[in-house]
Amino acid sequence: MMINDLPLCIKHSLVIMFADDTHLLIAGLPNSLNTLIAKLTIDLENITEWMENNLMSLNLEKKTKIMLVGTPNQVKSMGTFSLKIGNVVIQSIDSIKCLGLNYDPIMTWKNHISNISKKCNYLLWTFHPIQRLLTPKNRKLLITSYIFPIIRYMVIFWSQCKKTHLYSVEKILRQFASN
């Protein structure tokens, strides 16, 4: 049995697999929400059947999440919804993390940037006690090794957010430059 066979049982959704993480993506117009939910339900039922046939179990209650993505007006007009697979009801959520990137329904990236800022500020705070002991070259090395990778990770996606959200990242970079 190979987990790579799992996408063969999925008929309506795009499958993204990475290690032990699997994501289903399905797209359509807001007025076709009921059709999309029906198709997604079929795919989830097929996954459940595939897992049972391969002596595996799917913990729908713990790991299964669903999120709508669209413009602010689309997301607001669609409201919240749920799917039912067997006896488990899966509710829609307001954010989801995939491969270290925090998505929200209207792709503001606000949560992602907030997490980046928290991580970077924590690291800067951790380095503060030894700051005076480091040469400028060593400080630059620490920041380049620890802070920049956090900021640069998946920047191609989240850098398109509103300038107001980017302010916290710019503030971190200015703080580093001033010390």
N, C-alpha and C positions, 0 to 999 in steps of 0.2 A: 504494500500500500504506500502510495506517495501522496503527500499533501498537495503536490503540484497538479494532481488530477482534480482537485476541488473545483477549479474554474469551469471544468467541463459540464458540471451540473447546473451552472448558472446561465440562464438564457436571456435575461433582460438587463442586467446591470454590468457595469465595467468592474472588474475585480483588480484590486491592488493588494499584493501580498508582500510582506517583508518580515522575515523570520517567523515569529508566532503571531503576527498581527495581520488581519485581513480586513479590508475595507471594500464596501460595495458602493458604487456611485451610479446614480440614475438621474437623467436630466429630462426636462420637459417644460412645457408652458404652465403657468400658474392655473389656468383653467382645466388642466388635465391632471390635477393633483390626485383625484380618486383613482385614475388609471395608473398613475405612477405607484401609488400605495399598493394597488392590487398586484402589479408586476413585482414590486419589491417583496411583497408577502410570498408570492410564488417562489422567488429565488431563495428566500430565507427558509421556506418549507423544504425546498430541494436540498439546501445545505444540511438541514436537520436530518433528512432522510439519508443523505450521503454519509454523514457522521455516524448514524446508527448502523448503517451497512458496513462501516469500517470499524465498528466497535469503539467508537469515540462518542463523547457527549459534548453538547454545546450548552454552556451556562448563559442562557439568554438574559436571566435576571441580573447578572453581574456585569457583563462586558458589552452587551448590545445597546447601541445608542443610535439615534437618528436625528438629523439636523437638516432643515430647509435652508437653502442659500438663494439669495436674490437681491433685488433692490429693496431699499427700506419700505417702499409702498407695497411691493409684492409680498414680502415677509409678513408685514402687518395685516394685509388683507387675507392671507392664508391662515393666520392664527396658529394655534397649537393643534397637534393631531397625534394620533397613536396608531400602532399596528398591533395586531394580536396574532401570535404564533403559538398554537396549542393553547395552554392555559396562561401564557405570559403576555402581559400588555407592555409594549415598548413605547415610552413617551418620547416626544421630541425634546431636544435640549437646545441651550443657547450658545454652547461652545463645545468644540471637540479638539483633541490634540492628536495629531498624526505625524509621526516621525519628528517630534520635537517642535512642530509648528502648531500654534493655537489658532484655530479658525473660528470665526463667528459668522452668523447668518448673513451679514451684509459686508463682510470682509473689510472691516475697519482696522483690524489688526491691533486694536487697543489692548486687549488682554495679552497678546503676544509681546508687544512692546513693554507693557508693564512688567511681565516676567523677566524680560531681558534686563530691564533697568534694575529690578530687585537683585538679580544675580550679579550684575556688574557692581552695583553699590556695595553689596556684601563683600565681594572680593576686594574692592578698593578699601573698605573699612578694615578688612583683615590685613591688608598690606600697610596700613597707616602706622602701626607701632614700629615697623622696621624701615619706614620711608627714609628717615635721615641717615640710616646706615648704608643705604644703597647708592651706588654711583648712578649718574644719569643713564649710563649705558645699561646697567642692570635693571633699573626701573623700566626703561623702555622694553627690555627683554621680557620682564614679567607681564607688562601690559600687553605686549604683542602676543605672548604665549597664552595668557588667561582671558583677557578682556576682548580683544579683537575677534577671536573665534566665536565667542558668544554673539557679538554684534553681527558678524558677517554671515552666520549660519542662515541660510535661506533668505538672505537679504533681497534677492531678486523678486520675491513675492511681496514681502511686507514693506519694502521701501516705497511702494506706490500709495501708501496711506496718506491721510491728511497731515499737513505740516505740524499741526498742534500735537499730534501723537508722537511725532519724531522729536519734539523738543526735549523729552527726557533723555533720549539717547545722545542728542547733541550736548546736553548739559553734562553728561558723564564724560564725554570726550573733552569738553572745555575744562572740566575739573581736573582731569588728568594732565592736560597741557599746562595748567596754571601752577601745578605743584612742582 
